[in-house]
């Protein structure tokens, strides 16, 4: 086995440490950037005690996030340097002679290990931090059931996908990346169509919104915008959290308008219409289609590069691997691809923030005013104890939405 300290090791390790430091620095700046002064837009809608509570919540959440990041990084680096990937690969080889089943065992063992490590982190976040600040409504039974269902879904969907990818890159040679891209693209679109019908109901109850004033207002809004949808549903989000949300899911005849029950309790009907007008604004501007297209381009690039680097001996040496295999190469390549995916993620977030402004402006035009959405954002921010003044570096690196104060100012200008 060649030395692990080669060009692949240097690139992966350097960027891993660089992004780790950058993440910690941006989170630290976020904490220091929080102001004890209530922003003017919120002065009439939040009392000083609640505002201070929000700062404490955000500070504690960020501190725990930093700890979790460092904790997981230490475990990953220790696993990497100690030859953990090679140990798992040799274990999978000893358990099966079939190359596909061997690959599934390799991913399965690593998946179980990752799940075990993530359980205490998730549990502390849910049952300590979120509960401490009054957000968590999840019972231990619901939390366990969610994880069991998620694991089953990962196996049912993930195992066949991995099996096909292993087969593609084993036998199709230069055409493998094309087959992988086509297959995963088809599956991604299929899942978006089926998710509101088959997957989401496994975790939440979707109840049709009762006829009434809000139903009529939503119908009028959709007719005005010529927005197609299959129905309006209330999601029982309150069984897990007090935080509110609304979203569209599915395509065409399967598209649903989903409103959390907590949203109905927090906002007025006009404010909910403002929120939905914003979401329809995304549809009018074709942001979803752009996002899908951008994601497909990134996926095509990833699979193309995977086909090139999949069997490079230097990549395996960098992780102290004794055997070159397709399944291990697929995983090791994702670490090599991380710098590019991180940079592209920052770029996608930049365009996503622009799209949010475009959707706000389109929704404002559709609803006839931006005041209702602005008030809805204020109420949701107060209800969720949101960070009202994130640091620009953290916004640049991680935010898919503009800071709420900037959105509010944009919505109420000229009104």
DRENFILUM-782013 format. One line per field, with one value per residue (C-alpha): residue number from 1; x, y, z; residue in one letter. Coordinates in Angstrom, 3 decimals, padded with zeros to 6 digits, always signed. Example, Ala and Ser with C-alpha at 12.3 -4.5 7.8 and 13.67 -1.06 7.14 Angstrom:
<atoms>
i	[1 2];
X	[+012.300 +013.670];
Y	[-004.500 -001.060];
Z	[+007.800 +007.140];
aa	[A S];
</atoms>
This chain:
<atoms>
i	[1 2 3 4 5 6 7 8 9 10 11 12 13 14 15 16 17 18 19 20 21 22 23 24 25 26 27 28 29 30 31 32 33 34 35 36 37 38 39 40 41 42 43 44 45 46 47 48 49 50 51 52 53 54 55 56 57 58 59 60 61 62 63 64 65 66 67 68 69 70 71 72 73 74 75 76 77 78 79 80 81 82 83 84 85 86 87 88 89 90 91 92 93 94 95 96 97 98 99 100 101 102 103 104 105 106 107 108 109 110 111 112 113 114 115 116 117 118 119 120 121 122 123 124 125 126 127 128 129 130 131 132 133 134 135 136 137 138 139 140 141 142 143 144 145 146 147 148 149 150 151 152 153 154 155 156 157 158 159 160 161 162 163 164 165 166 167 168 169 170 171 172 173 174 175 176 177 178 179 180 181 182 183 184 185 186 187 188 189 190 191 192 193 194 195 196 197 198 199 200 201 202 203 204 205 206 207 208 209 210 211 212 213 214 215 216 217 218 219 220 221 222 223 224 225 226 227 228 229 230 231 232 233 234 235 236 237 238 239 240 241 242 243 244 245 246 247 248 249 250 251 252 253 254 255 256 257 258 259 260 261 262 263 264 265 266 267 268 269 270 271 272 273 274 275 276 277 278 279 280 281 282 283 284 285 286 287 288 289 290 291 292 293 294 295 296 297 298 299 300 301 302 303 304 305 306 307 308 309 310 311 312 313 314 315 316 317 318 319 320 321 322 323 324 325 326 327 328 329 330 331 332 333 334 335 336 337 338 339 340 341 342 343 344 345 346 347 348 349 350 351 352 353 354 355 356 357 358 359 360 361 362 363 364 365 366 367 368 369 370 371 372 373 374 375 376 377 378 379 380 381 382 383 384 385 386 387 388 389 390 391 392 393 394 395 396 397 398 399 400 401 402 403 404 405 406 407 408 409 410 411 412 413 414 415];
X	[+000.000 +001.436 +001.795 -001.439 +000.316 -000.134 -001.788 -005.279 -004.678 -003.319 -006.298 -008.979 -007.390 -006.529 -010.007 -011.647 -009.723 -010.211 -013.989 -014.082 -012.251 -014.406 -017.571 -016.409 -015.343 -018.643 -020.646 -018.545 -019.098 -022.829 -022.819 -020.794 -023.025 -026.208 -027.359 -029.070 -031.076 -034.459 -034.680 -037.161 -039.394 -039.892 -040.230 -044.037 -044.185 -041.688 -041.090 -037.519 -037.727 -038.718 -035.997 -033.353 -034.717 -034.237 -030.598 -030.001 -031.683 -029.674 -026.437 -027.021 -028.062 -024.968 -022.652 -024.105 -023.822 -020.142 -019.592 -021.396 -019.306 -016.024 -017.184 -018.113 -014.912 -012.722 -014.488 -014.179 -010.481 -009.744 -011.643 -009.793 -006.282 -006.749 -007.707 -011.373 -012.555 -010.193 -011.437 -015.080 -014.185 -012.345 -015.291 -017.712 -015.399 -015.303 -019.102 -019.927 -018.348 -020.975 -019.585 -022.965 -023.973 -020.451 -020.874 -024.245 -022.699 -019.906 -022.376 -024.696 -022.035 -020.928 -024.560 -025.285 -022.159 -023.131 -026.662 -025.409 -023.133 -025.899 -028.535 -027.241 -026.683 -030.218 -031.732 -029.967 -031.017 -034.644 -035.237 -032.923 -032.409 -035.718 -037.670 -035.883 -037.144 -040.654 -040.427 -040.330 -043.624 -042.153 -042.681 -039.964 -042.261 -042.764 -039.043 -038.140 -040.830 -039.553 -036.057 -037.264 -039.370 -036.466 -034.127 -036.583 -037.059 -033.285 -032.946 -035.933 -034.866 -031.126 -030.156 -031.486 -029.962 -026.548 -026.812 -027.492 -024.690 -022.213 -023.318 -023.149 -019.608 -018.450 -019.620 -020.500 -017.081 -017.132 -020.923 -021.422 -021.703 -024.406 -026.441 -025.998 -027.023 -030.091 -031.223 -030.791 -032.383 -035.459 -035.692 -035.323 -038.175 -040.316 -039.814 -040.872 -044.087 -044.761 -043.526 -046.766 -048.787 -046.649 -043.760 -044.811 -047.999 -045.752 -044.502 -047.353 -051.111 -052.427 -056.035 -057.943 -058.507 -062.162 -064.273 -064.419 -063.029 -059.395 -060.225 -062.037 -059.188 -056.673 -058.881 -059.200 -055.439 -054.690 -057.254 -055.769 -052.269 -053.465 -051.699 -052.646 -052.951 -054.729 -055.832 -055.035 -054.000 -053.319 -050.206 -050.110 -046.735 -047.711 -047.109 -043.378 -042.785 -044.430 -042.562 -044.738 -044.288 -046.033 -044.908 -045.905 -045.023 -045.412 -045.968 -049.099 -052.011 -050.091 -049.103 -050.405 -050.539 -049.523 -050.136 -048.832 -051.526 -049.155 -049.159 -052.959 -052.719 -050.009 -051.006 -054.163 -055.809 -054.407 -050.908 -051.249 -052.329 -049.196 -047.063 -048.772 -048.458 -044.707 -044.654 -046.667 -044.144 -041.482 -043.684 -044.293 -040.565 -039.873 -037.448 -038.264 -037.475 -034.251 -033.298 -033.969 -031.970 -029.037 -029.119 -029.085 -026.049 -024.176 -025.184 -023.943 -020.592 -020.311 -020.962 -018.640 -015.795 -016.652 -016.084 -012.626 -011.430 -013.323 -010.423 -007.417 -004.934 -003.795 -007.314 -007.478 -003.977 -005.014 -007.574 -005.254 -007.375 -005.801 -008.333 -009.584 -013.330 -016.199 -018.246 -015.366 -014.335 -017.837 -017.634 -014.036 -014.769 -017.482 -014.791 -012.695 -015.755 -016.632 -014.652 -016.393 -019.834 -019.250 -018.346 -021.316 -023.521 -022.419 -023.200 -026.631 -027.387 -026.500 -029.006 -031.541 -031.402 -031.961 -034.905 -036.427 -036.418 -037.941 -040.647 -041.324 -041.756 -043.942 -046.028 -046.360 -047.698 -050.047 -051.439 -051.610 -049.432 -046.288 -047.459 -049.233 -046.202 -043.947 -046.170 -046.247 -042.440 -042.308 -044.707 -042.935 -039.545 -040.829 -042.546 -039.408 -036.962 -035.081 -031.690 -032.646 -029.096 -026.905 -023.326 -022.774 -020.169 -022.635 -025.280 -022.824 -021.807 -025.031 -028.200 -030.594 -032.898 -031.971 -031.968 -035.538 -034.949 -033.753 -036.818 -039.161 -037.552 -037.853 -041.532 -042.685 -040.728 -042.952 -045.980];
Y	[+000.000 +003.403 +006.297 +008.099 +011.474 +012.204 +014.913 +013.535 +013.576 +017.129 +018.484 +016.722 +017.406 +021.051 +021.959 +019.978 +021.928 +025.206 +024.789 +023.674 +026.820 +028.994 +027.481 +028.100 +031.659 +032.510 +031.055 +033.014 +036.223 +035.482 +035.476 +038.679 +040.375 +039.970 +043.351 +044.001 +046.740 +045.709 +046.557 +049.330 +047.012 +044.773 +047.320 +047.176 +043.399 +041.974 +042.760 +043.119 +039.864 +037.838 +039.545 +038.660 +035.111 +034.970 +036.039 +033.380 +030.729 +031.610 +031.790 +028.392 +026.846 +028.188 +027.078 +023.579 +023.566 +024.491 +021.724 +019.199 +020.228 +019.869 +016.617 +015.010 +016.318 +014.776 +011.427 +011.575 +012.455 +009.777 +007.210 +008.319 +008.338 +005.044 +003.209 +002.884 +002.867 +000.010 -001.935 -001.566 -002.558 -005.691 -006.550 -006.255 -008.396 -011.095 -011.189 -011.519 -012.540 -010.722 -007.311 -005.530 -006.963 -006.268 -002.643 -002.411 -003.850 -001.267 +001.635 -000.012 -000.380 +003.221 +004.362 +002.584 +004.091 +007.569 +007.113 +005.982 +009.030 +011.434 +010.132 +011.891 +015.117 +015.070 +014.069 +016.871 +019.451 +018.290 +017.393 +019.881 +023.055 +023.124 +022.081 +024.655 +027.478 +026.110 +024.823 +021.060 +019.169 +015.871 +012.917 +010.300 +007.808 +010.109 +010.880 +007.173 +006.369 +009.146 +007.688 +004.161 +005.321 +007.391 +004.413 +002.125 +004.698 +005.076 +001.313 +000.906 +003.793 +003.964 +000.301 -000.195 +003.135 +002.186 -001.280 +000.188 +002.758 +000.048 -002.013 +000.981 +001.947 -001.675 -002.667 +000.380 +002.003 +005.483 +005.376 +004.768 +008.435 +008.996 +006.011 +007.107 +010.667 +009.587 +007.093 +009.387 +012.326 +010.248 +009.003 +012.526 +013.872 +010.796 +011.230 +014.882 +013.774 +010.903 +012.538 +014.367 +011.205 +008.384 +009.710 +012.843 +011.244 +008.716 +011.491 +013.998 +013.964 +016.020 +017.150 +019.111 +022.710 +023.224 +025.457 +029.025 +032.517 +031.409 +028.682 +031.199 +033.698 +031.015 +029.960 +033.573 +034.070 +030.916 +031.792 +035.274 +033.829 +030.906 +028.627 +024.908 +022.867 +019.724 +020.987 +022.874 +020.784 +021.414 +019.671 +018.626 +020.254 +021.101 +017.506 +018.136 +021.865 +025.236 +026.653 +027.512 +026.952 +026.713 +025.072 +023.718 +020.163 +017.985 +018.771 +019.377 +017.276 +016.193 +019.736 +020.528 +023.723 +022.708 +024.936 +023.996 +024.151 +026.385 +028.830 +029.040 +029.822 +032.477 +034.502 +036.227 +035.137 +038.142 +037.356 +033.734 +034.960 +037.118 +034.053 +031.996 +034.867 +034.749 +030.997 +031.475 +034.175 +031.446 +029.468 +032.480 +033.169 +029.475 +029.266 +025.618 +024.634 +026.654 +024.956 +021.511 +022.360 +023.692 +020.602 +018.345 +020.172 +019.720 +016.061 +015.513 +017.118 +015.007 +011.701 +012.638 +013.384 +010.275 +008.170 +009.726 +009.468 +006.367 +003.941 +006.215 +004.325 +007.576 +008.291 +004.897 +005.317 +008.662 +006.762 +003.831 +001.461 -001.858 -002.817 -000.761 -001.187 +000.705 +000.995 +002.419 +004.675 +006.159 +007.173 +008.390 +010.502 +012.410 +013.683 +014.798 +016.467 +018.327 +021.527 +021.906 +021.107 +023.583 +026.374 +025.537 +025.517 +029.071 +030.066 +028.383 +030.192 +033.510 +032.926 +031.550 +034.825 +036.732 +034.466 +035.210 +038.918 +038.219 +036.060 +038.742 +041.367 +039.080 +038.143 +041.809 +042.581 +039.604 +040.375 +044.106 +044.925 +043.726 +044.734 +041.459 +039.313 +041.692 +041.372 +037.601 +037.523 +039.626 +037.307 +034.161 +035.580 +036.473 +033.094 +031.207 +033.434 +033.967 +035.609 +039.097 +040.237 +037.434 +038.281 +038.920 +036.138 +033.579 +034.858 +034.539 +030.993 +029.408 +031.454 +030.450 +033.330 +036.980 +038.198 +038.893 +042.619 +043.099 +041.298 +043.387 +046.651 +045.576 +044.650 +047.861 +050.367 +052.677 +051.736];
Z	[+000.000 -001.023 +001.400 +002.217 +002.051 -001.637 -003.731 -003.060 +000.679 +000.503 -001.444 +000.631 +004.029 +003.244 +002.068 +004.880 +007.531 +005.643 +005.491 +009.124 +010.235 +007.982 +009.465 +013.043 +012.233 +010.529 +013.434 +015.928 +013.978 +013.989 +017.789 +018.055 +015.484 +017.540 +018.783 +022.146 +020.391 +018.982 +015.242 +014.423 +012.356 +015.417 +018.231 +018.266 +017.900 +020.397 +024.048 +025.411 +027.376 +024.305 +022.263 +024.865 +024.908 +021.133 +021.443 +024.111 +021.939 +018.845 +020.843 +022.448 +019.148 +017.374 +020.181 +020.049 +016.256 +016.532 +019.091 +016.862 +013.856 +015.728 +017.349 +014.027 +012.405 +015.097 +014.689 +010.889 +010.974 +013.587 +011.493 +008.353 +009.847 +011.688 +008.484 +009.394 +005.777 +004.993 +008.035 +006.949 +003.383 +004.552 +006.792 +003.850 +001.704 +004.388 +004.576 +000.884 -002.408 -004.482 -005.487 -005.298 -001.939 -000.695 -001.691 +000.041 +003.204 +002.998 +002.794 +005.308 +008.006 +007.557 +007.562 +010.834 +012.410 +011.266 +012.603 +016.004 +016.229 +015.163 +017.603 +020.760 +018.797 +017.404 +020.741 +022.643 +020.066 +020.138 +023.769 +025.483 +023.436 +021.523 +024.624 +026.815 +024.602 +024.188 +020.617 +020.931 +021.002 +019.818 +022.119 +022.465 +020.732 +017.706 +017.557 +017.532 +014.964 +012.668 +012.745 +012.108 +009.155 +007.815 +008.060 +006.274 +003.500 +003.145 +002.708 +000.365 -001.881 -001.274 -001.578 -005.152 -006.216 -004.841 -006.404 -009.847 -009.492 -008.519 -011.520 -013.898 -012.903 -012.897 -016.397 -018.524 -018.696 -020.241 -020.527 -016.796 -015.817 -018.458 -017.239 -013.614 -014.399 -016.386 -013.748 -010.732 -012.580 -013.390 -009.814 -008.368 -010.475 -009.762 -006.012 -006.182 -007.874 -005.468 -002.249 -001.361 -001.994 -000.619 +001.490 +003.378 +004.796 +006.533 +008.813 +008.937 +008.616 +005.687 +006.251 +003.592 +004.694 +005.644 +003.433 +004.648 +004.182 +003.901 +001.380 -000.819 -000.601 -001.593 -004.507 -005.693 -005.440 -007.450 -010.126 -010.439 -010.810 -012.981 -010.528 -010.798 -007.614 -006.416 -003.013 +000.176 +003.172 +006.836 +008.180 +011.828 +012.448 +016.016 +017.117 +016.633 +017.007 +017.588 +014.576 +011.590 +007.874 +004.513 +001.288 -002.101 -002.995 -006.066 -009.741 -011.795 -010.552 -007.455 -006.395 -002.929 -000.923 +002.590 +005.626 +009.054 +011.712 +013.680 +010.761 +010.878 +014.593 +014.178 +011.091 +009.930 +006.702 +004.818 +006.081 +004.968 +001.530 +001.495 +002.250 -000.470 -002.960 -002.333 -003.022 -006.194 -007.122 -007.170 -009.564 -011.800 -012.029 -012.740 -009.813 -009.153 -012.729 -012.606 -009.373 -010.842 -013.966 -011.910 -009.717 -012.773 -014.165 -010.900 -010.798 -014.363 -013.502 -010.366 -012.135 -015.011 -012.593 -010.574 -013.686 -014.039 -010.436 -009.298 -009.597 -009.090 -006.845 -005.236 -003.974 -002.269 -000.820 +000.685 +002.774 +003.555 +001.456 +000.466 -002.228 -005.174 -005.612 -007.203 -004.008 -001.968 -004.846 -004.994 -001.337 -001.430 -004.501 -002.623 -000.223 -003.192 -004.728 -001.492 -002.271 -005.618 -004.174 -001.329 -003.736 -005.962 -002.839 -002.034 -005.619 -005.495 -002.211 -003.847 -006.636 -004.138 -002.177 -005.425 -006.194 -002.773 -003.548 -006.969 -005.371 -002.740 -005.453 -007.576 -004.526 -003.588 -007.052 -006.987 -003.509 -004.182 -001.168 +000.574 +004.052 +004.792 +003.926 +005.846 +008.919 +008.456 +008.388 +011.551 +013.388 +012.216 +013.195 +016.669 +017.030 +015.913 +017.856 +014.593 +014.258 +013.102 +012.368 +010.992 +010.067 +006.319 +006.125 +007.476 +005.072 +002.194 +003.133 +004.342 +003.824 +001.050 +002.114 +002.657 +006.290 +007.363 +007.995 +004.435 +003.082 +005.228 +004.133 +000.500 +000.926 +002.612 +000.537 -001.496 +000.649];
aa	[X X X X X X X X X X X X X X X X X X X X X X X X X X X X X X X X X X X X X X X X X X X X X X X X X X X X X X X X X X X X X X X X X X X X X X X X X X X X X X X X X X X X X X X X X X X X X X X X X X X X X X X X X X X X X X X X X X X X X X X X X X X X X X X X X X X X X X X X X X X X X X X X X X X X X X X X X X X X X X X X X X X X X X X X X X X X X X X X X X X X X X X X X X X X X X X X X X X X X X X X X X X X X X X X X X X X X X X X X X X X X X X X X X X X X X X X X X X X X X X X X X X X X X X X X X X X X X X X X X X X X X X X X X X X X X X X X X X X X X X X X X X X X X X X X X X X X X X X X X X X X X X X X X X X X X X X X X X X X X X X X X X X X X X X X X X X X X X X X X X X X X X X X X X X X X X X X X X X X X X X X X X X X X X X X X X X X X X X X X X X X X X X X X X X X X X X X X X X X X X X X X X X X X X X X X X X X X X];
</atoms>
